[in-house]
Amino acid sequence: MNIAVDAMGGDYAPEVVVQGALQAAVELDMNITLVGNRKAIGDELKVNHDSAHIGVYHCEEVVLMEEPPLKAVRQKKQSSIRVAFDLIKKGKVDAVVSAGNSGATLAAGILTLGRIEGVERPALASIFPGNEGEVILVDVGANVDCRPMHLFQFGIMANAFASSCLNMDDPKIGLLSIGEEGGKGNEQVRLAHDLFRASHLNFVGNVEGRDIFSGKVQIIVCDGFVGNVALKLSERMAVAMSKMLEKEMMSSLAGKAGLLFGRRSLKKFNKKFDYAEYGGAPILGINGVGIVCHGDSSARAIKNAVKMASNYVKNNVQGSLSLKMADFHINMAQT
Amino acid sequence: MNIAVDAMGGDYAPEVVVQGALQAAVELDMNITLVGNRKAIGDELKVNHDSAHIGVYHCEEVVLMEEPPLKAVRQKKQSSIRVAFDLIKKGKVDAVVSAGNSGATLAAGILTLGRIEGVERPALASIFPGNEGEVILVDVGANVDCRPMHLFQFGIMANAFASSCLNMDDPKIGLLSIGEEGGKGNEQVRLAHDLFRASHLNFVGNVEGRDIFSGKVQIIVCDGFVGNVALKLSERMAVAMSKMLEKEMMSSLAGKAGLLFGRRSLKKFNKKFDYAEYGGAPILGINGVGIVCHGDSSARAIKNAVKMASNYVKNNVQGSLSLKMADFHINMAQT
């Protein structure tokens, strides 16, 4: 397997991205193709230890964080993110990982590889930690305005991802709303509720914001606006809470002692809520594998995103997703 | 001052609600009128110690949690929530606190007292704790589908609430979106952005989910769907995180010792993130004071909601809100 990493994408690119790619190559025994400016990458590779598993694919351009995604991807044919997806198309790599402009990563993935048959809107899936196991939230930012059918398809795609890649057996699906009754929520949610109800999915009904951590469901479907707010909120809240706890403990002698003894547990705990642990969000619904990472990804986040990419490939999520979409269209045609 | 408490509203009504009201009467030296079934309340008052500050106002009906709010409020003229707001209208109490059906509380408040002149949609404001001080999120559930003008008015109302009741001087306002640039977000947010930009409010632009805890702004405006998801998510996440931390610490000897020494700090910390600390969300924009509490409010939550109600009255938030709305309409007429 060979994973292309967009070496020019991210707030700390290429330095931190190359470090993460090297970690992945060494620790995960993975072949990595760094896509981007050869000189910038080369300098970084020299600083770090070289690896036999690392290749470099040169390109001239970069899509910047603040550029309008679609326009930039269309115009910059030699940008690292476009070239990376082209490498999938040419069969030279199996997946792409990027911490660059996430809209551009999405656009490049869709433009270059196309959508899986029947998929109207590819979506980003994010994994949340929880007391009762992991929860997938989809969409976390690819689609700000969704029709009910889009939400329903997110559910089908997340089901395929969860069962093929995360070993979730017939995962329970909930629709994010502001009340548990089917009649509650906005127009879009009420109509999507009916689509889920009529399907073969393991749909439990509407769930609320609290259910991301309640263990009631394994998959939560929402539009990309709400999902993105939820994702960013929870990431920051985890950091804020652990800072506030430390501050609170440092303010008393007993607390300080507690911190001294508990530091290791606290660290393990913080790691659980650190998004770097999951690395990135897979793009569900394109003909290939793309993982979207945070702009401020650490080397560890990049490494874990490569791991996610390789799991996605190994478990043939794309194949499973195609099958479920085909099933869905056959069922739709029959009714 | 006299605060009406809907004794029949809430998952643990009337027991816990009456307990909370008693706590408020004693600890805050407040006059409370318990509205609801005299017998049910009386039994509870006898169990607890009686207080000279507590009165009972009998009514026969209750709006149940699962009833459609508007219909129930219209039909059940003798329900505790309607009677409570009627008491404001008759000048017998200064505010209403309810942990009952929140849609019904909103509907009863709007129907009975009417909207402040110029306010198109009353909204629910919730206070979030944070590293850098408190943050108001508005709307957290009153309006699931909002027009840009509604969002803009939420900002004006929250500004009045923050400056008159929470001592925030010219609070910074952000519009919740999925990217910081003005062009990002959905249609509704893009148009609201322009309204804020053109106003005299201290508008800093779009903010993201993470900014609820970043200290970048003191007020975050969003529609009631997104706001409700964010509220429920953060409340549950706080509980989940502290449970997971405890579990993590209990799994090692050093962690157990840490927990022993740190328990007090941990408790203080948990309290900070406990919504009961704030009691409830005020309804901004009606001609009177109504505080909406969680269905599963504890006695402490009810007590703190009474405190919130009394601060709202004392600081004449309603007057300040009316003035700001009038200012806004004068400015609109001039442009």
Interface residues (C-beta under 8 A of the other chain):
Chain A: E66 G130 N131 G141 V144 D145 L176 S177 I178 E181 G183 G185 N186 E187 E208 G209 R210 D211 I212 F213 S214 C222 G224 F225 V226 N228 V229 A230 L231 K232 L233 S234 E235 R236 M237 A238 V239 A240 M241 K243 M244 L245 E248 M249 S251 S252 A254 G255 A257 G258 L259 L260 F261 G262 R263 R264 S265 L266 K268 F269 K272 F273
Chain B: E66 P68 G130 N131 G141 V144 D145 L176 S177 I178 E181 G185 N186 E187 E208 G209 R210 D211 I212 F213 S214 C222 G224 F225 V226 N228 V229 A230 L231 K232 L233 S234 E235 R236 M237 A238 V239 A240 M241 K243 M244 L245 E248 M249 S251 S252 A254 G255 A257 G258 L259 L260 F261 G262 R263 R264 S265 L266 K268 F269 K272 F273
